[in-house]
Amino acid sequence: MRELAGKTAFVTGGAAGIGLALGRAFAQAGMKVMLADIEADALQAAVASLREISPDISGTVCDVADAASVERAAEASFDAFGKVHVVCNNAGVAAGGGIDHVSLDNWRWVIDVNLMGVVHGIKSFLPHIRAHGEGGHIVNTASMAGMHAGLGLSPYHASKFAVVSMSEGLAVQLKPHGIGVSVLCPSYVRTRIGESGRNRPPRYGQSQPLDPASPAAAMLAEIIRNIDAGLAPEVVGARVLSAIHNDELYIFTHPGMRAQVEGRFAAILAAMDEVSPP
């Protein structure tokens, strides 16, 4: 999409972190913005902050793991602004455990938010974008965790690999309709994803504390340190805005992660080379 001014963007996980940075980038580009988030108080504060840039900002409480909640958020967006052109399925959570603690509740929660939240967003907005015929763009937030499985048995990695695959296929299907698709794959960004449990609905049970002496606890501490030292969300917001303008499928933010991706691809190609021709 070359012209964004006057168009409308919908962003999940919009009350903080990357989501709020996306909303700010869109508002500064002259777009109308609907922020959606599960945290009502934080959402209200985020909307107020963006209204310092533009009056065309609104917010709606939304649990992306609940299809009906996303549908209500979509209807609220249409009621507020009419047509929606850019949809950012950005909300995400993290929970682990690895081989030492395979928690089905963790898996269900992470998959429901990180993967099904994207599915719900596409289901609720894609028919609308196709119907108005003005073109549009869908941005699905994955992660570098969707490009290499450095943490082993992890619902976070599994969900992000799925979002990458879904986005790649969706891009091919939507290109003839004038609708672009991007998959955002950042590495460490200064967000509160390490505190995801604050928004964990009771239906997924309580997160079990890790043994402080376990390898999983040490890994978590290292991840939190990397997040605290990570990229500013505003840098990611600007990068996404540029990618939408240029209709880029993959949005990377950390060139230093290239070596890890190359290692995975090299192993795949080497394994292919071991296959004898039929």
TIMAR-7926 format. One record per residue (C-alpha): residue in one letter; x, y, z. Coordinates in Angstrom, 3 decimals, always signed. Layout:
BEGIN
+-----+----------+----------+----------+
| res |     east |    north |       up |
+-----+----------+----------+----------+
|   A |        X |        Y |        Z |
...
+-----+----------+----------+----------+
//
This chain:
BEGIN
+-----+----------+----------+----------+
| res |     east |    north |       up |
+-----+----------+----------+----------+
|   M |   +0.000 |   +0.000 |   +0.000 |
|   R |   +1.583 |   +3.214 |   -1.144 |
|   E |   -0.939 |   +5.635 |   +0.343 |
|   L |   -1.790 |   +5.178 |   +4.016 |
|   A |   -3.014 |   +8.640 |   +5.022 |
|   G |   -6.743 |   +8.597 |   +5.704 |
|   K |   -6.863 |   +4.787 |   +5.843 |
|   T |   -7.599 |   +2.763 |   +8.999 |
|   A |   -5.394 |   +0.329 |  +10.891 |
|   F |   -6.408 |   -2.253 |  +13.507 |
|   V |   -3.734 |   -3.468 |  +15.946 |
|   T |   -4.029 |   -6.213 |  +18.563 |
|   G |   -1.792 |   -6.129 |  +21.597 |
|   G |   -1.979 |   -2.395 |  +21.026 |
|   A |   -1.712 |   -1.125 |  +24.598 |
|   A |   +2.061 |   -1.492 |  +24.898 |
|   G |   +5.284 |   -2.667 |  +23.309 |
|   I |   +5.346 |   -3.366 |  +19.582 |
|   G |   +1.578 |   -2.941 |  +19.258 |
|   L |   +1.603 |   +0.574 |  +20.668 |
|   A |   +4.637 |   +1.426 |  +18.532 |
|   L |   +2.725 |   +0.240 |  +15.451 |
|   G |   -0.252 |   +2.363 |  +16.429 |
|   R |   +1.986 |   +5.392 |  +16.892 |
|   A |   +3.690 |   +4.878 |  +13.517 |
|   F |   +0.307 |   +4.593 |  +11.798 |
|   A |   -1.065 |   +7.694 |  +13.538 |
|   Q |   +2.009 |   +9.689 |  +12.538 |
|   A |   +1.436 |   +8.529 |   +8.958 |
|   G |   -2.052 |  +10.080 |   +9.035 |
|   M |   -4.018 |   +6.874 |   +9.574 |
|   K |   -7.019 |   +6.273 |  +11.786 |
|   V |   -6.136 |   +3.663 |  +14.405 |
|   M |   -8.104 |   +1.146 |  +16.441 |
|   L |   -6.053 |   -0.352 |  +19.259 |
|   A |   -7.237 |   -3.660 |  +20.705 |
|   D |   -5.930 |   -5.176 |  +23.920 |
|   I |   -6.998 |   -7.432 |  +26.767 |
|   E |   -5.827 |   -4.910 |  +29.414 |
|   A |   -8.507 |   -2.235 |  +29.738 |
|   D |   -6.567 |   +0.314 |  +31.831 |
|   A |   -3.418 |   +0.083 |  +29.732 |
|   L |   -5.537 |   +0.351 |  +26.594 |
|   Q |   -7.188 |   +3.530 |  +27.821 |
|   A |   -3.778 |   +5.078 |  +28.527 |
|   A |   -2.456 |   +4.026 |  +25.109 |
|   V |   -5.428 |   +5.579 |  +23.307 |
|   A |   -4.953 |   +8.808 |  +25.240 |
|   S |   -1.263 |   +8.945 |  +24.294 |
|   L |   -1.984 |   +8.513 |  +20.580 |
|   R |   -4.743 |  +11.121 |  +20.643 |
|   E |   -1.961 |  +13.637 |  +21.209 |
|   I |   -1.009 |  +12.852 |  +17.600 |
|   S |   -4.462 |  +12.472 |  +16.040 |
|   P |   -8.105 |  +12.562 |  +17.155 |
|   D |   -8.854 |   +9.523 |  +14.991 |
|   I |   -7.794 |   +6.976 |  +17.597 |
|   S |  -10.020 |   +4.528 |  +19.401 |
|   G |   -9.671 |   +1.393 |  +21.501 |
|   T |  -11.567 |   -1.810 |  +22.134 |
|   V |  -10.989 |   -4.486 |  +24.754 |
|   C |  -10.274 |   -7.775 |  +23.003 |
|   D |   -9.126 |  -11.281 |  +23.931 |
|   V |   -7.630 |  -12.577 |  +20.689 |
|   A |   -7.897 |  -16.191 |  +21.905 |
|   D |  -11.687 |  -15.788 |  +21.789 |
|   A |  -13.066 |  -15.676 |  +18.242 |
|   A |  -16.245 |  -13.901 |  +19.351 |
|   S |  -14.214 |  -11.215 |  +21.110 |
|   V |  -12.207 |  -10.529 |  +17.942 |
|   E |  -15.417 |  -10.388 |  +15.931 |
|   R |  -16.790 |   -7.773 |  +18.347 |
|   A |  -13.556 |   -5.792 |  +18.030 |
|   A |  -13.886 |   -5.874 |  +14.244 |
|   E |  -17.470 |   -4.602 |  +14.429 |
|   A |  -16.350 |   -1.826 |  +16.790 |
|   S |  -13.706 |   -0.837 |  +14.237 |
|   F |  -16.207 |   -0.723 |  +11.382 |
|   D |  -18.627 |   +1.305 |  +13.518 |
|   A |  -15.924 |   +3.786 |  +14.499 |
|   F |  -14.102 |   +4.268 |  +11.201 |
|   G |  -15.999 |   +2.493 |   +8.438 |
|   K |  -13.446 |   +0.673 |   +6.323 |
|   V |  -10.341 |   -1.025 |   +7.731 |
|   H |   -7.316 |   -1.431 |   +5.476 |
|   V |   -4.381 |   -2.565 |   +7.619 |
|   V |   -4.729 |   -5.368 |  +10.167 |
|   C |   -1.877 |   -6.159 |  +12.559 |
|   N |   -2.360 |   -9.477 |  +14.324 |
|   N |   +0.262 |   -8.637 |  +16.903 |
|   A |   -0.871 |   -9.833 |  +20.349 |
|   G |   +1.415 |  -12.491 |  +21.778 |
|   V |   +2.363 |  -14.291 |  +24.974 |
|   A |   +5.188 |  -16.554 |  +26.068 |
|   A |   +5.333 |  -19.585 |  +28.341 |
|   G |   +7.817 |  -22.411 |  +28.449 |
|   G |   +8.863 |  -25.424 |  +30.416 |
|   G |  +10.682 |  -27.471 |  +27.794 |
|   I |  +11.342 |  -31.172 |  +28.326 |
|   D |  +11.432 |  -30.763 |  +32.102 |
|   H |   +7.857 |  -29.503 |  +32.411 |
|   V |   +5.517 |  -30.139 |  +29.473 |
|   S |   +2.457 |  -28.160 |  +30.552 |
|   L |   -0.584 |  -28.668 |  +28.348 |
|   D |   -2.148 |  -25.512 |  +29.817 |
|   N |   +0.903 |  -23.530 |  +28.648 |
|   W |   +0.660 |  -25.021 |  +25.185 |
|   R |   -3.058 |  -24.293 |  +24.857 |
|   W |   -2.679 |  -20.709 |  +26.060 |
|   V |   +0.271 |  -19.840 |  +23.816 |
|   I |   -1.201 |  -21.530 |  +20.747 |
|   D |   -4.610 |  -19.919 |  +21.333 |
|   V |   -3.124 |  -16.414 |  +21.551 |
|   N |   -0.134 |  -16.519 |  +19.208 |
|   L |   -1.586 |  -18.717 |  +16.465 |
|   M |   -5.366 |  -18.771 |  +16.792 |
|   G |   -5.341 |  -15.045 |  +17.559 |
|   V |   -3.904 |  -14.539 |  +14.067 |
|   V |   -6.506 |  -16.889 |  +12.567 |
|   H |   -9.303 |  -15.026 |  +14.344 |
|   G |   -8.027 |  -11.687 |  +13.062 |
|   I |   -7.875 |  -12.930 |   +9.486 |
|   K |  -11.326 |  -14.493 |   +9.704 |
|   S |  -12.893 |  -11.314 |  +11.096 |
|   F |  -11.256 |   -8.762 |   +8.781 |
|   L |  -10.343 |  -10.437 |   +5.496 |
|   P |  -13.898 |  -10.661 |   +4.092 |
|   H |  -14.352 |   -6.964 |   +4.894 |
|   I |  -11.104 |   -5.931 |   +3.165 |
|   R |  -11.908 |   -8.014 |   +0.102 |
|   A |  -15.421 |   -6.545 |   -0.034 |
|   H |  -14.450 |   -2.862 |   +0.045 |
|   G |  -12.006 |   -3.446 |   -2.802 |
|   E |   -9.592 |   -0.665 |   -1.845 |
|   G |   -6.704 |   -3.005 |   -1.125 |
|   G |   -5.120 |   -3.593 |   +2.215 |
|   H |   -2.326 |   -5.213 |   +4.149 |
|   I |   -2.148 |   -7.848 |   +6.866 |
|   V |   +0.813 |   -7.928 |   +9.236 |
|   N |   +1.185 |  -11.054 |  +11.359 |
|   T |   +3.653 |  -10.840 |  +14.219 |
|   A |   +5.853 |  -13.919 |  +14.421 |
|   S |   +9.434 |  -13.784 |  +15.691 |
|   M |  +12.931 |  -14.931 |  +14.898 |
|   A |  +11.697 |  -17.849 |  +17.024 |
|   G |   +9.671 |  -18.739 |  +13.930 |
|   M |  +12.853 |  -19.052 |  +11.897 |
|   H |  +15.014 |  -21.188 |  +14.185 |
|   A |  +14.109 |  -23.450 |  +17.111 |
|   G |  +16.819 |  -22.399 |  +19.553 |
|   L |  +14.733 |  -23.147 |  +22.651 |
|   G |  +13.803 |  -26.704 |  +21.765 |
|   L |  +10.392 |  -27.970 |  +22.878 |
|   S |   +8.622 |  -24.637 |  +23.189 |
|   P |   +5.015 |  -23.617 |  +22.508 |
|   Y |   +6.297 |  -20.139 |  +21.692 |
|   H |   +8.560 |  -21.408 |  +18.906 |
|   A |   +5.892 |  -23.782 |  +17.580 |
|   S |   +3.315 |  -20.984 |  +17.406 |
|   K |   +5.693 |  -18.610 |  +15.644 |
|   F |   +6.782 |  -21.197 |  +13.058 |
|   A |   +3.080 |  -21.688 |  +12.304 |
|   V |   +2.503 |  -17.948 |  +11.872 |
|   V |   +5.412 |  -17.728 |   +9.408 |
|   S |   +4.041 |  -20.615 |   +7.348 |
|   M |   +0.499 |  -19.242 |   +7.407 |
|   S |   +1.697 |  -15.823 |   +6.274 |
|   E |   +3.745 |  -17.240 |   +3.410 |
|   G |   +0.739 |  -19.135 |   +2.069 |
|   L |   -1.661 |  -16.256 |   +2.636 |
|   A |   +0.578 |  -13.855 |   +0.717 |
|   V |   +0.304 |  -16.010 |   -2.414 |
|   Q |   -3.482 |  -16.324 |   -2.106 |
|   L |   -4.130 |  -12.622 |   -1.509 |
|   K |   -1.751 |  -11.092 |   -4.043 |
|   P |   -4.343 |  -11.290 |   -6.885 |
|   H |   -6.778 |   -9.388 |   -4.648 |
|   G |   -4.434 |   -6.459 |   -4.098 |
|   I |   -3.949 |   -7.335 |   -0.435 |
|   G |   -0.407 |   -7.554 |   +0.889 |
|   V |   +0.824 |   -9.801 |   +3.684 |
|   S |   +3.858 |   -9.379 |   +5.905 |
|   V |   +5.233 |  -11.530 |   +8.694 |
|   L |   +7.133 |   -9.617 |  +11.359 |
|   C |  +10.103 |  -11.563 |  +12.741 |
|   P |  +11.943 |   -9.484 |  +15.340 |
|   S |  +14.488 |  -10.755 |  +17.819 |
|   Y |  +14.672 |   -9.183 |  +21.273 |
|   V |  +12.592 |   -6.024 |  +21.674 |
|   R |  +12.008 |   -4.071 |  +24.881 |
|   T |   +8.479 |   -5.251 |  +25.660 |
|   R |   +6.684 |   -6.842 |  +28.624 |
|   I |   +6.304 |  -10.253 |  +27.011 |
|   G |   +8.300 |  -11.679 |  +29.896 |
|   E |   +5.343 |  -10.711 |  +32.096 |
|   S |   +2.741 |  -12.395 |  +29.885 |
|   G |   +1.259 |  -14.218 |  +32.861 |
|   R |   -0.396 |  -11.018 |  +34.055 |
|   N |   -3.016 |  -11.519 |  +31.320 |
|   R |   -3.400 |  -15.305 |  +31.557 |
|   P |   -7.121 |  -16.154 |  +31.760 |
|   P |   -8.139 |  -18.571 |  +34.528 |
|   R |   -9.324 |  -21.109 |  +31.961 |
|   Y |   -5.664 |  -21.919 |  +31.236 |
|   G |   -4.766 |  -22.644 |  +34.842 |
|   Q |   -1.943 |  -21.084 |  +36.794 |
|   S |   +1.612 |  -20.991 |  +35.535 |
|   Q |   +3.862 |  -23.287 |  +37.564 |
|   P |   +7.019 |  -21.649 |  +38.964 |
|   L |  +10.318 |  -22.957 |  +37.674 |
|   D |  +12.904 |  -24.553 |  +39.928 |
|   P |  +15.433 |  -21.697 |  +40.399 |
|   A |  +18.287 |  -24.183 |  +39.985 |
|   S |  +16.950 |  -25.667 |  +36.731 |
|   P |  +18.409 |  -25.037 |  +33.254 |
|   A |  +15.015 |  -23.662 |  +32.221 |
|   A |  +15.206 |  -20.977 |  +34.931 |
|   A |  +18.705 |  -19.988 |  +33.820 |
|   M |  +17.528 |  -19.771 |  +30.213 |
|   L |  +14.558 |  -17.614 |  +31.222 |
|   A |  +16.821 |  -15.230 |  +33.138 |
|   E |  +19.040 |  -14.875 |  +30.068 |
|   I |  +16.013 |  -14.180 |  +27.853 |
|   I |  +14.795 |  -11.466 |  +30.216 |
|   R |  +18.238 |   -9.824 |  +30.201 |
|   N |  +18.213 |   -9.849 |  +26.395 |
|   I |  +14.724 |   -8.337 |  +26.295 |
|   D |  +15.759 |   -5.545 |  +28.668 |
|   A |  +18.693 |   -4.760 |  +26.373 |
|   G |  +16.662 |   -5.203 |  +23.199 |
|   L |  +15.570 |   -2.962 |  +20.369 |
|   A |  +13.231 |   -0.043 |  +21.049 |
|   P |   +9.658 |   -0.835 |  +19.897 |
|   E |   +9.555 |   +2.411 |  +17.915 |
|   V |  +12.289 |   +1.080 |  +15.624 |
|   V |  +10.107 |   -1.932 |  +14.874 |
|   G |   +7.098 |   +0.306 |  +14.217 |
|   A |   +9.025 |   +2.334 |  +11.643 |
|   R |  +10.324 |   -0.831 |  +10.003 |
|   V |   +6.784 |   -2.239 |   +9.650 |
|   L |   +5.501 |   +1.002 |   +8.140 |
|   S |   +8.236 |   +0.863 |   +5.515 |
|   A |   +7.503 |   -2.809 |   +4.772 |
|   I |   +3.820 |   -2.088 |   +4.184 |
|   H |   +4.723 |   +0.715 |   +1.778 |
|   N |   +7.051 |   -1.636 |   -0.127 |
|   D |   +4.850 |   -4.761 |   +0.091 |
|   E |   +7.560 |   -6.854 |   +1.790 |
|   L |   +6.668 |  -10.366 |   +2.937 |
|   Y |   +9.409 |  -10.826 |   +5.542 |
|   I |  +10.081 |   -8.057 |   +8.055 |
|   F |  +13.366 |   -8.544 |   +9.900 |
|   T |  +14.761 |   -6.131 |  +12.462 |
|   H |  +17.963 |   -7.759 |  +13.737 |
|   P |  +20.545 |   -8.427 |  +10.979 |
|   G |  +22.795 |  -10.089 |  +13.556 |
|   M |  +20.411 |  -13.062 |  +13.585 |
|   R |  +21.377 |  -13.959 |  +10.028 |
|   A |  +23.961 |  -16.525 |  +11.146 |
|   Q |  +21.378 |  -18.556 |  +13.069 |
|   V |  +19.029 |  -18.649 |  +10.091 |
|   E |  +21.861 |  -19.573 |   +7.746 |
|   G |  +22.838 |  -22.442 |  +10.035 |
|   R |  +19.342 |  -23.906 |   +9.908 |
|   F |  +19.034 |  -23.507 |   +6.137 |
|   A |  +22.489 |  -25.021 |   +5.589 |
|   A |  +21.517 |  -28.086 |   +7.621 |
|   I |  +18.314 |  -28.489 |   +5.588 |
|   L |  +20.150 |  -28.185 |   +2.280 |
|   A |  +22.834 |  -30.624 |   +3.422 |
|   A |  +20.178 |  -33.160 |   +4.340 |
|   M |  +18.545 |  -32.699 |   +0.930 |
|   D |  +21.892 |  -33.342 |   -0.726 |
|   E |  +22.017 |  -36.706 |   +1.039 |
|   V |  +18.910 |  -37.883 |   -0.797 |
|   S |  +19.664 |  -40.011 |   -3.833 |
|   P |  +17.743 |  -39.197 |   -7.014 |
|   P |  +14.924 |  -41.674 |   -7.725 |
+-----+----------+----------+----------+
//
